[in-house]
């Protein structure tokens, strides 16, 4: 139910005959549901309803209890304000889902469903209040709008190198201030993340550098007894599976990035798949990817479909205006 799914779903996407139109339409329908649940949740906040609906009986199979709870919204303990997790187990996970759904929804050819899906993804990102989600979503918006990804890199490189000499100092100062303001917006969360990372790295390096500890352990009171290495895929891999586990994820990600980058000019699907991969890479520093794979599996399928060059004709058919 964890790391294996990151390999199995792309494999299924590459092997099975799945039309891209089915994934885009289903994702748009799912994303658009947030447009209904947010106003419903706001009404319940006003009347004083706590937001928790029920806990699934599937919790008997084991695992974090939060993954089986169904809530219309939750309360941010640091601000006391409502925060939406939608169908994810926690709010930052909804930020990850909103980003990958935004990419897939942008490939839908039906105007109504595309707009509904994009608006629903944006709503998810805003109301989940994930700082990482906000940052990645802002990067995705211009990437979605530009038809070719190559000019983006050329433009960014030109802007960076031309202004580096004159504007380097004020830019660095401004970025540092924004980064500090973001961390200060939720100091408790930042403190716990930093402590979990420190504990994971220290215990990995001193106790089990090659193969890791093999099991997940809960941290002390200072990190609210959260699992060591949680909130970070790479630290979690180092602690549980060692440097071998880290390379087992890093190498496939690097190879996939190189393949998709090379095939951009000949594959219609490579551009969207590359953006999905970039979302995974970005969120891997703030979430444990394996525990959420059962939610973002459509993105893994899409990635697998793009990695099969024989399926490029399916994406060309979808881009020609054929809808479900």
C-alpha positions as CSV (number, residue, x, y, z in Angstrom):
1,X,0.0,0.0,0.0
2,X,3.0,2.3,0.0
3,X,6.2,2.3,-2.1
4,X,5.1,-0.5,-4.4
5,X,2.2,1.6,-5.8
6,X,4.7,4.2,-7.1
7,X,6.0,1.4,-9.4
8,X,2.9,-0.5,-10.1
9,X,0.6,2.3,-11.2
10,X,3.1,3.7,-13.8
11,X,3.6,0.1,-15.0
12,X,-0.2,-0.3,-15.4
13,X,-0.4,3.0,-17.3
14,X,2.3,1.9,-19.7
15,X,0.8,-1.6,-20.3
16,X,-3.0,-1.2,-20.2
17,X,-5.0,0.4,-23.0
18,X,-6.4,3.4,-21.1
19,X,-7.6,6.4,-23.0
20,X,-6.3,9.8,-21.7
21,X,-9.8,11.2,-22.1
22,X,-11.1,9.0,-19.4
23,X,-8.5,10.2,-16.9
24,X,-9.0,13.8,-17.7
25,X,-12.8,13.7,-17.5
26,X,-12.8,11.7,-14.3
27,X,-10.3,14.1,-12.7
28,X,-12.3,17.1,-13.8
29,X,-15.5,15.7,-12.2
30,X,-13.6,14.9,-9.0
31,X,-11.9,18.3,-8.8
32,X,-15.2,20.1,-9.4
33,X,-16.8,18.6,-6.3
34,X,-14.7,20.9,-4.2
35,X,-16.9,23.8,-5.5
36,X,-19.8,22.2,-3.6
37,X,-18.2,21.1,-0.4
38,X,-16.4,24.4,0.4
39,X,-19.6,26.5,0.6
40,X,-21.3,23.6,2.5
41,X,-18.4,23.6,5.0
42,X,-18.6,27.3,5.4
43,X,-22.2,27.1,6.3
44,X,-21.4,24.4,8.9
45,X,-18.7,26.5,10.3
46,X,-21.1,29.3,10.9
47,X,-23.7,27.0,12.7
48,X,-20.9,25.5,14.8
49,X,-20.7,22.0,13.4
50,X,-17.3,20.4,14.1
51,X,-16.8,19.0,10.6
52,X,-16.1,15.4,11.5
53,X,-18.5,13.0,9.9
54,X,-17.3,9.4,10.6
55,X,-14.4,7.1,10.8
56,X,-14.3,4.4,8.2
57,X,-14.6,0.8,9.5
58,X,-11.6,0.0,7.1
59,X,-9.4,1.4,9.9
60,X,-9.5,-2.2,11.3
61,X,-6.8,-3.1,8.7
62,X,-4.3,-0.8,10.5
63,X,-2.5,2.4,9.6
64,X,-2.7,6.0,10.6
65,X,-6.2,6.7,11.9
66,X,-6.3,10.0,10.1
67,X,-6.3,8.2,6.7
68,X,-9.7,6.7,7.6
69,X,-11.4,9.8,9.0
70,X,-14.0,11.6,6.9
71,X,-14.3,15.4,7.6
72,X,-16.0,18.2,5.8
73,X,-13.3,20.5,7.2
74,X,-10.9,20.6,10.1
75,X,-9.6,23.3,12.5
76,X,-6.1,24.6,12.3
77,X,-4.8,24.3,15.9
78,X,-2.4,27.2,15.4
79,X,-5.0,29.7,14.0
80,X,-8.3,28.3,15.2
81,X,-9.7,28.7,11.7
82,X,-11.2,26.1,9.4
83,X,-9.0,24.2,7.0
84,X,-10.2,21.9,4.3
85,X,-8.6,18.5,3.6
86,X,-11.3,17.5,1.1
87,X,-10.9,13.7,0.4
88,X,-7.3,13.7,1.6
89,X,-6.3,12.5,5.1
90,X,-4.8,15.9,5.9
91,X,-4.8,19.4,4.4
92,X,-1.3,19.5,2.9
93,X,-2.0,16.3,1.1
94,X,-4.9,18.1,-0.6
95,X,-2.4,20.7,-1.8
96,X,-0.5,17.9,-3.6
97,X,-3.7,16.5,-5.1
98,X,-4.8,20.0,-6.3
99,X,-1.5,20.5,-8.2
100,X,-1.5,17.1,-10.0
101,X,-5.3,17.4,-10.7
102,X,-4.7,20.9,-12.1
103,X,-2.3,19.5,-14.6
104,X,-4.5,16.7,-15.7
105,X,-7.6,18.9,-15.9
106,X,-5.8,21.3,-18.2
107,X,-5.6,18.4,-20.8
108,X,-9.4,18.1,-20.9
109,X,-10.9,19.2,-24.3
110,X,-14.4,19.8,-23.2
111,X,-14.6,23.5,-22.2
112,X,-17.1,23.2,-19.5
113,X,-15.4,20.3,-17.7
114,X,-12.0,21.8,-18.2
115,X,-13.0,25.0,-16.5
116,X,-14.9,23.3,-13.8
117,X,-11.9,21.0,-13.1
118,X,-9.4,23.9,-13.1
119,X,-11.5,26.0,-10.9
120,X,-12.1,23.1,-8.5
121,X,-8.3,22.4,-8.3
122,X,-7.7,26.1,-7.6
123,X,-10.4,26.0,-4.8
124,X,-8.7,22.9,-3.3
125,X,-5.4,24.6,-3.3
126,X,-6.6,27.8,-1.7
127,X,-8.7,26.3,1.1
128,X,-6.3,23.5,2.1
129,X,-3.9,26.3,3.1
130,X,-0.8,24.4,2.1
131,X,2.1,26.7,1.8
132,X,3.9,24.3,-0.5
133,X,0.7,23.8,-2.6
134,X,0.4,27.6,-3.0
135,X,4.0,28.0,-4.2
136,X,3.9,25.0,-6.7
137,X,0.5,26.1,-8.0
138,X,1.8,29.6,-8.8
139,X,4.6,28.0,-10.8
140,X,2.2,25.7,-12.6
141,X,-0.2,28.4,-13.9
142,X,2.2,29.9,-16.4
143,X,3.6,26.5,-17.4
144,X,0.0,25.3,-18.2
145,X,-0.6,28.4,-20.3
146,X,2.5,28.2,-22.4
147,X,2.2,25.7,-25.2
148,X,5.9,24.8,-25.4
149,X,8.0,24.2,-22.3
150,X,11.4,25.0,-23.9
151,X,10.9,28.8,-24.2
152,X,10.1,28.9,-20.5
153,X,13.5,27.7,-19.6
154,X,15.1,30.0,-22.1
155,X,13.2,33.0,-20.7
156,X,13.9,32.1,-17.1
157,X,17.6,31.6,-17.8
158,X,17.8,34.9,-19.7
159,X,16.0,36.9,-16.9
160,X,18.2,35.3,-14.3
161,X,21.6,35.8,-15.8
162,X,20.9,39.3,-17.1
163,X,19.7,40.6,-13.8
164,X,21.9,38.6,-11.5
165,X,24.7,41.1,-11.3
166,X,22.6,44.2,-10.6
167,X,19.8,42.8,-8.6
168,X,21.4,39.8,-6.8
169,X,21.6,41.4,-3.3
170,X,18.0,42.8,-3.0
171,X,16.6,39.7,-4.6
172,X,18.3,37.5,-2.1
173,X,17.2,39.7,0.8
174,X,13.6,39.7,-0.4
175,X,13.5,35.9,-0.9
176,X,15.0,35.3,2.6
177,X,12.3,37.6,4.1
178,X,9.5,35.9,2.3
179,X,10.8,32.5,3.3
180,X,11.0,33.6,6.9
181,X,7.5,35.1,6.8
182,X,6.1,31.8,5.5
183,X,7.8,29.9,8.2
184,X,6.6,32.3,10.9
185,X,3.0,31.9,9.6
186,X,2.9,28.5,11.2
187,X,5.8,28.3,13.6
188,X,4.6,25.1,15.3
189,X,4.5,23.2,12.0
190,X,7.9,24.5,11.0
191,X,9.5,23.6,14.3
192,X,8.1,20.0,14.2
193,X,9.3,19.5,10.6
194,X,12.8,20.7,11.4
195,X,13.0,18.5,14.5
196,X,11.8,15.4,12.7
197,X,14.4,16.0,10.0
198,X,17.2,16.4,12.5
199,X,16.3,13.3,14.4
200,X,15.9,11.2,11.2
201,X,19.3,12.3,9.8
202,X,21.2,11.9,13.1
203,X,19.8,8.4,13.8
204,X,20.2,7.3,10.1
205,X,23.8,8.4,10.0
206,X,24.8,6.9,13.4
207,X,22.7,3.7,13.5
208,X,21.8,2.4,10.1
209,X,23.3,4.3,7.1
210,X,23.1,1.6,4.4
211,X,19.8,-0.3,4.9
212,X,18.0,1.9,7.4
213,X,16.1,0.8,10.5
214,X,13.5,-1.2,8.6
215,X,10.6,0.0,10.6
216,X,8.8,3.3,11.3
217,X,9.3,4.7,14.8
218,X,7.5,7.5,16.6
219,X,9.4,10.5,17.8
220,X,9.5,12.0,21.3
221,X,7.1,14.6,22.8
222,X,9.0,17.5,21.2
223,X,7.7,16.4,17.8
224,X,4.2,15.4,19.1
225,X,5.1,11.7,18.8
226,X,4.9,11.9,15.0
227,X,6.8,9.2,13.0
228,X,10.5,10.0,12.5
229,X,11.1,11.0,9.0
230,X,7.5,12.0,8.3
231,X,6.7,15.2,6.4
232,X,9.7,14.4,4.1
233,X,10.1,11.5,1.7
234,X,13.9,11.7,1.6
235,X,14.5,11.8,5.4
236,X,11.8,9.1,5.8
237,X,13.6,6.9,3.3
238,X,17.0,7.4,4.9
239,X,15.6,6.5,8.3
240,X,13.6,3.5,7.3
241,X,15.4,2.2,4.2
242,X,18.8,3.8,4.4
243,X,20.8,5.2,1.5
244,X,19.7,2.1,-0.6
245,X,16.1,3.2,-0.3
246,X,16.9,6.8,-1.1
247,X,18.7,5.8,-4.3
248,X,15.8,3.5,-5.2
249,X,13.6,6.5,-5.5
250,X,16.1,9.1,-6.7
251,X,17.5,7.1,-9.6
252,X,14.0,6.3,-11.2
253,X,13.0,10.0,-10.8
254,X,16.2,11.2,-12.5
255,X,15.9,8.7,-15.3
256,X,12.2,9.6,-15.8
257,X,13.1,13.3,-15.9
258,X,15.8,12.8,-18.5
259,X,13.6,10.6,-20.7
260,X,10.7,13.0,-20.6
261,X,13.0,16.0,-21.2
262,X,14.5,14.3,-24.3
263,X,11.1,13.2,-25.6
264,X,9.4,16.6,-25.3
265,X,9.6,17.3,-29.1
266,X,8.2,14.0,-30.2
267,X,5.7,13.1,-27.4
268,X,2.5,15.1,-26.8
269,X,2.2,13.7,-23.3
270,X,5.8,14.3,-22.1
271,X,5.1,18.0,-21.2
272,X,2.3,17.3,-18.8
273,X,4.0,14.2,-17.4
274,X,7.1,16.2,-16.7
275,X,5.1,18.8,-14.8
276,X,3.5,16.0,-12.7
277,X,7.0,14.6,-12.0
278,X,8.1,18.1,-10.9
279,X,5.2,18.3,-8.5
280,X,6.2,15.0,-7.0
281,X,9.8,16.1,-6.6
282,X,8.7,19.4,-5.0
283,X,6.3,17.8,-2.6
284,X,8.8,15.0,-1.7
285,X,10.5,17.6,0.5
286,X,7.3,18.2,2.5
287,X,5.3,15.0,2.4
288,X,5.7,11.3,2.4
289,X,4.8,10.4,-1.2
290,X,4.3,6.7,-0.5
291,X,1.5,7.1,2.1
292,X,-0.5,9.2,-0.4
293,X,-0.1,7.1,-3.6
294,X,-3.5,5.6,-3.2
295,X,-4.9,9.1,-3.7
296,X,-2.9,10.5,-6.6
297,X,-2.8,7.2,-8.6
298,X,-4.3,8.8,-11.7
299,X,-1.2,11.0,-12.0
300,X,0.9,7.8,-11.7
301,X,-1.1,6.2,-14.5
302,X,-0.7,9.3,-16.6
303,X,3.1,9.2,-16.0
304,X,3.2,5.6,-17.1
305,X,1.2,6.3,-20.2
306,X,3.6,9.1,-21.2
307,X,6.6,6.8,-20.7
308,X,5.4,4.4,-23.3
309,X,6.2,5.8,-26.7
310,X,3.7,3.5,-28.4
311,X,0.9,5.4,-26.6
312,X,1.7,8.8,-28.0
313,X,-1.0,8.3,-30.7
314,X,-3.6,8.2,-27.9
315,X,-2.5,11.6,-26.6
316,X,-2.5,13.0,-30.1
317,X,-6.0,11.8,-30.6
318,X,-7.0,13.4,-27.3
319,X,-5.4,16.7,-28.2
320,X,-7.2,16.8,-31.6
321,X,-10.5,17.5,-29.8
322,X,-11.9,14.0,-29.4
323,X,-13.9,14.0,-26.1
324,X,-15.5,11.2,-24.1
